């Protein structure tokens, strides 16, 4: 009997070992959520991505990351409902991981604000510095009528991310709900400075204007509010993880544009290449692909081909022409020619660069009133055509055609008078022509906004020397030296200014300083000999 007892124990131990060694994916009780309309999906890439993510969950059902990745696949393609239980499972297996509670709160804030408050509050105990979590928690609290607490989180989000476009908007909404009309106006004005195209802010400003008795202003904001809202981007690094899980065309395009905004053009090209085919009719994809190829720095020929294909679609494809207003088509053509001009210039084809930029400028005359579908503003046009003129001026300047260069720099400033780089370049062109009087106001404009621009200050000092305004010259050269203590030419010019003022000891000291910086400097040696002889 005793032997049989031990035999049973051994068998039980054996079965225990067998049970714990069975792969986890063999469990039959794993409930994997799926989108209700998954059966209607035809994109093979998407189906493959879902199948792969679900397979990882079956193989490692206790792994928070694989549950979270399945949630990302669902969420990136617009399936929020099945993403929620995925993130819930992830938070169960990784209870100290901020991101899973954050995504749960973000997804439940609208339909289940009480749950969102719980999830986001938990997330913020794990990372209190993540601004988007404060914003989404404030959003849920607003829905629940908890305005005081919502306001605290909005103020904190504003501290952490001052340029986010939502803190001021929602603070304005709360102030208006409390009948604090002037405070609401202050917040909403700031919101519109951060994001002028946000319709919600214009709606609230219309209400504020009515409350303040300004019917004309209310009408103005109400009219703008009818346009589709243009949302300013919230800096949310975790959302980038979600986007990376997407495999459909809009997500490749969104990722490509995100990489462009980060200056990572090689990765942008890789994303857009997935979308490029003979059947591709999205002209924005072609445009962004061409620009990305250009800025990789090594694929100019391909970039040129892509931009030429874009122009062909804009000229000949009826389907494309129906989707875009005449203004938008003209604007895209102008942009394409401008970039083609840049490609020609960078590949040494100067004449072709000039022709392309001139063609781009012809589209200035084609602007209409924009139409109801156009989102382009006069500011968009002015900034763009200012840049085209500036680009063309640079080509002319570098080929020695200074008259044409100056004319186009001036045209650039006619469009955008505050363009500092153009003032600097125009001043430089005048300087090359030795028209110092014309250069002076542009250098003054530069140092008004860039007080440490050494070249501008130094050249203004030289102009003052020429005008025999020696005291002003001394002041300017001293500024140069304060910024750049080894600027030999500024010291030399300062010595000349002191000499002209009759301050011989100071002049001698300055020229001796020149020799310390540059031993054997002939000009300084000659000046010192001359100054000592005059004593």
ChimeraX attribute file (.defattr): number of C-alpha atoms within 10 A of each C-alpha:
attribute: neighborCount
match mode: 1-to-1
recipient: residues
	/A:1	6
	/A:2	7
	/A:3	8
	/A:4	9
	/A:5	10
	/A:6	11
	/A:7	12
	/A:8	12
	/A:9	12
	/A:10	12
	/A:11	12
	/A:12	12
	/A:13	12
	/A:14	11
	/A:15	12
	/A:16	11
	/A:17	11
	/A:18	10
	/A:19	10
	/A:20	9
	/A:21	9
	/A:22	10
	/A:23	11
	/A:24	15
	/A:25	15
	/A:26	10
	/A:27	11
	/A:28	8
	/A:29	8
	/A:30	12
	/A:31	10
	/A:32	15
	/A:33	16
	/A:34	17
	/A:35	13
	/A:36	10
	/A:37	8
	/A:38	11
	/A:39	9
	/A:40	7
	/A:41	9
	/A:42	9
	/A:43	10
	/A:44	11
	/A:45	12
	/A:46	18
	/A:47	15
	/A:48	12
	/A:49	17
	/A:50	19
	/A:51	13
	/A:52	13
	/A:53	21
	/A:54	22
	/A:55	16
	/A:56	17
	/A:57	25
	/A:58	22
	/A:59	15
	/A:60	16
	/A:61	22
	/A:62	16
	/A:63	16
	/A:64	22
	/A:65	21
	/A:66	23
	/A:67	28
	/A:68	26
	/A:69	23
	/A:70	30
	/A:71	31
	/A:72	27
	/A:73	23
	/A:74	27
	/A:75	21
	/A:76	22
	/A:77	17
	/A:78	13
	/A:79	18
	/A:80	16
	/A:81	17
	/A:82	18
	/A:83	26
	/A:84	24
	/A:85	18
	/A:86	27
	/A:87	28
	/A:88	21
	/A:89	21
	/A:90	27
	/A:91	24
	/A:92	16
	/A:93	17
	/A:94	17
	/A:95	16
	/A:96	14
	/A:97	17
	/A:98	21
	/A:99	21
	/A:100	29
	/A:101	28
	/A:102	27
	/A:103	27
	/A:104	25
	/A:105	29
	/A:106	23
	/A:107	21
	/A:108	21
	/A:109	23
	/A:110	15
	/A:111	11
	/A:112	14
	/A:113	22
	/A:114	16
	/A:115	17
	/A:116	26
	/A:117	23
	/A:118	14
	/A:119	25
	/A:120	29
	/A:121	19
	/A:122	19
	/A:123	26
	/A:124	18
	/A:125	11
	/A:126	16
	/A:127	15
	/A:128	15
	/A:129	15
	/A:130	20
	/A:131	24
	/A:132	23
	/A:133	27
	/A:134	27
	/A:135	26
	/A:136	26
	/A:137	27
	/A:138	29
	/A:139	26
	/A:140	25
	/A:141	22
	/A:142	20
	/A:143	16
	/A:144	14
	/A:145	12
	/A:146	13
	/A:147	19
	/A:148	12
	/A:149	13
	/A:150	25
	/A:151	22
	/A:152	14
	/A:153	23
	/A:154	25
	/A:155	18
	/A:156	19
	/A:157	25
	/A:158	19
	/A:159	14
	/A:160	16
	/A:161	17
	/A:162	15
	/A:163	20
	/A:164	22
	/A:165	23
	/A:166	26
	/A:167	28
	/A:168	26
	/A:169	26
	/A:170	24
	/A:171	24
	/A:172	28
	/A:173	24
	/A:174	21
	/A:175	20
	/A:176	22
	/A:177	12
	/A:178	12
	/A:179	13
	/A:180	14
	/A:181	19
	/A:182	16
	/A:183	18
	/A:184	24
	/A:185	24
	/A:186	15
	/A:187	22
	/A:188	28
	/A:189	19
	/A:190	18
	/A:191	25
	/A:192	19
	/A:193	11
	/A:194	18
	/A:195	21
	/A:196	18
	/A:197	20
	/A:198	22
	/A:199	22
	/A:200	20
	/A:201	29
	/A:202	27
	/A:203	17
	/A:204	22
	/A:205	30
	/A:206	25
	/A:207	22
	/A:208	24
	/A:209	20
	/A:210	15
	/A:211	15
	/A:212	14
	/A:213	11
	/A:214	13
	/A:215	13
	/A:216	12
	/A:217	17
	/A:218	21
	/A:219	16
	/A:220	14
	/A:221	19
	/A:222	18
	/A:223	14
	/A:224	18
	/A:225	20
	/A:226	12
	/A:227	16
	/A:228	13
	/A:229	16
	/A:230	13
	/A:231	14
	/A:232	15
	/A:233	11
	/A:234	15
	/A:235	15
	/A:236	12
	/A:237	10
	/A:238	12
	/A:239	14
	/A:240	13
	/A:241	13
	/A:242	20
	/A:243	19
	/A:244	15
	/A:245	22
	/A:246	23
	/A:247	21
	/A:248	16
	/A:249	14
	/A:250	13
	/A:251	17
	/A:252	23
	/A:253	21
	/A:254	18
	/A:255	21
	/A:256	26
	/A:257	23
	/A:258	17
	/A:259	18
	/A:260	20
	/A:261	11
	/A:262	10
	/A:263	14
	/A:264	16
	/A:265	23
	/A:266	16
	/A:267	18
	/A:268	27
	/A:269	23
	/A:270	16
	/A:271	21
	/A:272	23
	/A:273	16
	/A:274	13
	/A:275	19
	/A:276	15
	/A:277	8
	/A:278	6
	/A:279	7
	/A:280	10
	/A:281	16
	/A:282	14
	/A:283	19
	/A:284	12
	/A:285	23
	/A:286	24
	/A:287	23
	/A:288	20
	/A:289	28
	/A:290	27
	/A:291	24
	/A:292	26
	/A:293	24
	/A:294	25
	/A:295	18
	/A:296	17
	/A:297	12
	/A:298	10
	/A:299	14
	/A:300	21
	/A:301	13
	/A:302	14
	/A:303	24
	/A:304	23
	/A:305	13
	/A:306	22
	/A:307	25
	/A:308	19
	/A:309	16
	/A:310	22
	/A:311	21
	/A:312	12
	/A:313	18
	/A:314	20
	/A:315	13
	/A:316	10
	/A:317	12
	/A:318	10
	/A:319	11
	/A:320	16
	/A:321	15
	/A:322	9
	/A:323	12
	/A:324	15
	/A:325	18
	/A:326	18
	/A:327	20
	/A:328	19
	/A:329	19
	/A:330	20
	/A:331	22
	/A:332	20
	/A:333	23
	/A:334	25
	/A:335	22
	/A:336	24
	/A:337	25
	/A:338	28
	/A:339	25
	/A:340	27
	/A:341	29
	/A:342	26
	/A:343	24
	/A:344	21
	/A:345	19
	/A:346	14
	/A:347	12
	/A:348	11
	/A:349	13
	/A:350	19
	/A:351	13
	/A:352	16
	/A:353	24
	/A:354	21
	/A:355	17
	/A:356	23
	/A:357	27
	/A:358	18
	/A:359	15
	/A:360	25
	/A:361	21
	/A:362	11
	/A:363	18
	/A:364	16
	/A:365	8
	/A:366	11
	/A:367	14
	/A:368	10
	/A:369	11
	/A:370	15
	/A:371	12
	/A:372	8
	/A:373	13
	/A:374	14
	/A:375	15
	/A:376	14
	/A:377	10
	/A:378	12
	/A:379	11
	/A:380	12
	/A:381	15
	/A:382	17
	/A:383	15
	/A:384	21
	/A:385	25
	/A:386	24
	/A:387	22
	/A:388	27
	/A:389	26
	/A:390	26
	/A:391	25
	/A:392	26
	/A:393	30
	/A:394	23
	/A:395	23
	/A:396	20
	/A:397	21
	/A:398	12
	/A:399	11
	/A:400	13
	/A:401	14
	/A:402	20
	/A:403	14
	/A:404	16
	/A:405	26
	/A:406	23
	/A:407	14
	/A:408	24
	/A:409	27
	/A:410	20
	/A:411	19
	/A:412	27
	/A:413	21
	/A:414	13
	/A:415	19
	/A:416	18
	/A:417	13
	/A:418	13
	/A:419	17
	/A:420	19
	/A:421	11
	/A:422	26
	/A:423	23
	/A:424	21
	/A:425	21
	/A:426	29
	/A:427	28
	/A:428	22
	/A:429	26
	/A:430	20
	/A:431	16
	/A:432	14
	/A:433	14
	/A:434	11
	/A:435	13
	/A:436	19
	/A:437	13
	/A:438	15
	/A:439	25
	/A:440	20
	/A:441	13
	/A:442	22
	/A:443	25
	/A:444	18
	/A:445	18
	/A:446	23
	/A:447	18
	/A:448	12
	/A:449	11
	/A:450	14
	/A:451	14
	/A:452	16
	/A:453	16
	/A:454	21
	/A:455	14
	/A:456	25
	/A:457	25
	/A:458	23
	/A:459	22
	/A:460	24
	/A:461	29
	/A:462	24
	/A:463	18
	/A:464	19
	/A:465	20
	/A:466	12
	/A:467	12
	/A:468	14
	/A:469	16
	/A:470	21
	/A:471	15
	/A:472	18
	/A:473	27
	/A:474	23
	/A:475	14
	/A:476	23
	/A:477	27
	/A:478	19
	/A:479	19
	/A:480	23
	/A:481	18
	/A:482	13
	/A:483	14
	/A:484	13
	/A:485	13
	/A:486	16
	/A:487	17
	/A:488	19
	/A:489	14
	/A:490	27
	/A:491	26
	/A:492	21
	/A:493	21
	/A:494	27
	/A:495	29
	/A:496	24
	/A:497	27
	/A:498	20
	/A:499	18
	/A:500	16
	/A:501	15
	/A:502	11
	/A:503	13
	/A:504	19
	/A:505	14
	/A:506	15
	/A:507	25
	/A:508	22
	/A:509	13
	/A:510	22
	/A:511	26
	/A:512	20
	/A:513	18
	/A:514	24
	/A:515	17
	/A:516	13
	/A:517	15
	/A:518	13
	/A:519	12
	/A:520	11
	/A:521	14
	/A:522	11
	/A:523	13
	/A:524	23
	/A:525	16
	/A:526	11
	/A:527	19
	/A:528	20
	/A:529	12
	/A:530	12
	/A:531	16
	/A:532	11
	/A:533	8
	/A:534	8
	/A:535	7
